[in-house]
């Protein structure tokens, strides 16, 4: 009974912590669907550099963090935005979002770790966009709704907004809940805290920190307060690896991304990000020793 109680406590803590961002992401997705016409997007994305700058600003100022970015980027992809552009936004937003940046400063102060996290977020997003631009892999995404279909709809746009919001909620909520349940089960069954305590050497500590961040599945706006307790006990490389891997790639997010972009693309993206985080963390560790 106690085991079941602990499981649901972990689940509810993770679920309620990200629910506000999830709802904000659904609202942003519905706004894009109803008020942003495909023709306007086609004109905007003709200049790739300018449109990437627009997405960069969206990554900073949209208060959706990790929990709500997936419905938004899937909607943009359905509207015709190329995969490499939406993955740029998906990778950057959890780390460079102003809420994450502000809370990281509150937790650590104006130290190098804050700038390392912020800079690494931009670098990961740019390298991810570059990879998928070169590979040009497109997932089997559902066809977007034509704006012409809306023109014959007699209902006001805000009615369509509410309809889209509810439709998206019913589509995404089971995967949000399922991902949260899976993450809670992994946290209960895997002795992640023990792995962190017994890991010997920087490579093992970095790997354990990345796995811990992925299964913890908490908001990227509060994971810095968890990592704050690690300073002095673990190397900076392990702390940064936890902040980066946990912010961008987590169990719940992977479940939801598989729904929106397909399992193959989701695994490729996650593997690419985790490899870059591992290489970057080990490079930082070698630089510290040097």
C-alpha positions in Angstrom: 0.0 0.0 0.0 2.8 2.4 0.9 4.5 1.6 -2.5 1.3 2.5 -4.3 0.9 5.7 -2.3 4.5 6.7 -3.2 3.9 6.0 -6.8 0.9 8.2 -7.1 2.6 10.9 -5.0 5.4 11.0 -7.6 3.0 10.9 -10.5 0.8 13.7 -9.1 3.9 15.8 -8.3 5.1 15.5 -11.9 1.7 15.8 -13.5 0.5 18.9 -11.6 3.9 20.6 -12.0 3.8 20.6 -15.8 0.0 20.9 -16.3 0.0 24.7 -16.5 2.6 24.7 -19.2 0.8 21.9 -21.0 -2.4 24.0 -21.1 -0.5 27.1 -22.3 1.0 25.0 -25.0 -2.4 23.8 -26.1 -3.7 27.3 -26.2 -0.7 28.5 -28.3 -1.3 25.6 -30.7 -5.0 26.4 -31.1 -4.1 30.1 -31.7 -1.7 29.1 -34.4 -4.3 26.8 -36.0 -7.1 29.4 -36.1 -5.3 32.7 -36.5 -2.2 31.9 -38.5 -2.9 31.2 -42.1 -0.8 28.8 -44.2 -0.2 31.4 -46.9 1.3 33.8 -44.4 3.6 31.1 -43.0 4.7 30.3 -46.5 5.7 33.9 -47.1 7.4 34.1 -43.7 9.5 31.0 -44.1 10.8 32.0 -47.5 13.6 33.8 -45.6 15.0 31.0 -43.5 17.3 33.1 -41.4 14.6 35.6 -40.4 12.1 32.9 -39.7 14.6 31.1 -37.4 15.1 34.4 -35.6 11.4 34.5 -35.1 11.4 31.0 -33.7 14.3 31.9 -31.5 12.3 34.8 -30.0 9.4 32.5 -29.5 11.6 30.0 -27.7 12.6 32.8 -25.3 9.4 34.6 -24.6 6.6 31.9 -24.9 5.9 30.7 -21.3 5.3 27.1 -22.4 8.7 25.6 -21.2 9.0 21.9 -21.7 5.5 20.8 -20.9 3.7 22.6 -23.6 6.1 23.0 -26.5 5.2 19.8 -28.2 1.6 20.6 -29.2 2.8 23.9 -30.5 5.7 22.6 -32.6 3.5 19.8 -34.0 0.9 22.3 -35.1 3.6 24.4 -36.8 4.8 21.4 -38.6 1.3 20.6 -39.7 1.1 24.2 -41.1 4.0 23.5 -43.3 7.0 24.6 -41.3 10.0 22.3 -42.1 11.0 19.7 -39.6 14.4 21.2 -38.9 12.8 24.5 -37.9 10.3 23.0 -35.5 13.0 20.8 -33.9 15.1 24.0 -33.5 12.2 25.4 -31.4 11.6 22.2 -29.6 15.2 21.8 -28.6 15.8 25.5 -27.6 12.6 26.4 -25.8 13.0 24.3 -22.6 16.4 25.7 -21.9 16.5 29.3 -23.2 12.9 30.2 -22.1 12.9 33.3 -19.9 11.3 31.4 -17.0 14.0 28.8 -17.0 16.7 31.4 -17.3 15.3 33.5 -14.5 15.0 30.5 -12.1 18.5 29.3 -12.9 19.8 32.7 -11.9 17.8 32.6 -8.7 19.1 29.1 -7.9 22.8 29.6 -8.8 23.3 33.3 -9.0 25.3 34.9 -11.8 27.8 32.1 -12.2 29.4 30.5 -15.2 27.0 27.5 -15.0 24.1 29.8 -15.9 25.7 31.0 -19.1 26.9 27.4 -19.9 23.4 26.2 -19.7 22.0 29.1 -21.8 24.7 28.9 -24.4 24.6 25.1 -24.6 20.8 25.3 -25.3 21.3 27.6 -28.3 24.2 25.4 -29.6 22.2 22.2 -29.3 19.2 23.8 -31.1 21.4 25.1 -33.9 23.2 21.7 -34.3 19.9 19.8 -34.3 18.4 22.1 -36.9 21.6 21.7 -39.0 21.5 17.9 -38.8 17.8 17.6 -39.8 18.3 20.2 -42.5 21.0 18.0 -44.0 19.3 14.7 -43.5 15.9 16.2 -44.6 14.0 13.4 -42.8 10.2 14.1 -42.6 7.9 12.1 -40.3 4.5 10.9 -41.3 2.7 13.9 -39.8 -1.1 14.3 -40.2 -2.2 16.6 -43.0 -2.8 20.1 -42.0 -6.3 21.6 -42.1 -6.8 23.9 -45.0 -7.6 27.5 -44.2 -10.1 27.5 -47.0 -12.2 25.0 -45.0 -12.4 27.6 -42.2 -13.6 30.3 -44.6 -16.9 28.5 -45.1 -17.3 27.8 -41.4 -20.1 30.1 -40.2 -18.8 30.1 -36.6 -16.6 32.9 -35.2 -12.9 32.3 -34.9 -13.0 32.1 -31.2 -15.5 29.3 -31.4 -13.1 27.5 -33.6 -10.3 28.3 -31.2 -12.3 26.6 -28.3 -13.1 23.6 -30.6 -9.5 23.2 -31.5 -8.3 23.6 -27.9 -10.7 20.9 -26.7 -9.8 18.6 -29.6 -6.0 19.0 -28.9 -6.6 18.4 -25.2 -8.4 15.1 -25.9 -5.6 14.1 -28.3 -2.6 14.9 -26.2 -3.8 14.4 -22.6 -3.7 10.5 -22.7 0.0 10.7 -23.8 0.7 13.4 -21.2 -0.8 11.2 -18.5 0.8 8.0 -19.9 4.2 9.6 -20.0 3.9 10.8 -16.5 2.9 7.4 -15.3 5.8 5.8 -17.1 8.2 8.3 -15.6 6.8 7.7 -12.1 7.2 4.0 -12.6 10.8 4.3 -13.7 11.6 6.6 -10.7 10.2 4.0 -8.4 11.9 1.0 -9.9 15.3 2.4 -10.8 17.7 3.3 -7.9 18.8 6.5 -9.7 19.8 8.4 -6.5 22.0 5.4 -5.5 23.6 5.4 -8.9 24.5 9.1 -8.6 26.0 8.5 -5.1 28.0 5.4 -6.1 29.2 6.5 -9.6 33.0 6.7 -9.6 34.6 9.0 -12.1 33.2 11.8 -14.3 31.9 9.6 -17.2 29.8 7.5 -14.9 28.5 10.5 -13.0 27.7 12.4 -16.2 25.8 9.4 -17.6 24.0 8.8 -14.3 23.0 12.5 -14.1 21.6 12.4 -17.6 19.5 9.3 -16.9 18.3 10.8 -13.6 17.2 14.0 -15.4 15.4 12.1 -18.1 13.4 9.9 -15.6 12.8 12.7 -13.1 10.6 14.5 -15.7 10.1 17.7 -13.9 9.7 21.2 -15.4 12.8 22.8 -16.8 11.9 25.9 -14.7 12.5 24.1 -11.4 15.1 21.4 -12.1 17.8 24.0 -11.2 16.7 23.8 -7.6 17.3 20.1 -7.6 20.7 20.5 -9.2 21.6 23.2 -6.6 22.0 20.5 -4.0 24.6 18.7 -6.2 27.1 21.6 -6.3 30.2 20.6 -4.4 29.2 16.9 -4.4 29.4 16.3 -8.1 31.5 17.9 -10.9 30.0 20.8 -12.8 29.9 18.6 -15.9 27.5 16.2 -14.2 25.3 19.1 -13.0 25.2 20.6 -16.5 24.4 17.2 -18.1 21.5 16.8 -15.7 20.2 20.3 -16.5 20.5 19.8 -20.2 19.3 16.2 -20.7 16.5 16.5 -18.2 15.3 19.8 -19.7 15.2 18.7 -23.3 14.8 14.9 -23.3 12.6 13.3 -20.7 10.4 10.2 -20.6 7.1 12.0 -20.8 8.3 14.2 -23.6 9.5 11.2 -25.6 6.1 9.5 -25.3 4.3 12.7 -26.5 6.8 13.3 -29.3 6.3 9.8 -30.6 2.6 10.7 -30.9 3.3 13.9 -32.8 6.3 13.1 -34.9 6.6 9.3 -35.1 8.8 7.0 -33.0 11.7 6.9 -35.5 12.1 10.7 -35.7 11.7 11.0 -31.9 14.4 8.4 -31.2 16.8 9.9 -33.7 16.3 13.4 -32.2 16.7 12.2 -28.6 19.8 10.1 -29.4 21.4 13.1 -31.2 20.7 15.5 -28.3 21.9 13.1 -25.6 25.1 12.3 -27.6 25.8 16.1 -27.9 25.1 16.6 -24.2 27.5 13.8 -23.2 30.3 15.0 -25.5 29.8 18.6 -24.2 29.8 17.6 -20.6 33.0 15.5 -21.0 34.7 18.3 -22.9 33.9 20.7 -20.0 35.2 18.1 -17.6 38.5 17.8 -19.5 38.8 21.5 -19.6 38.3 21.8 -15.9 41.0 19.2 -15.3 43.3 20.9 -17.8 
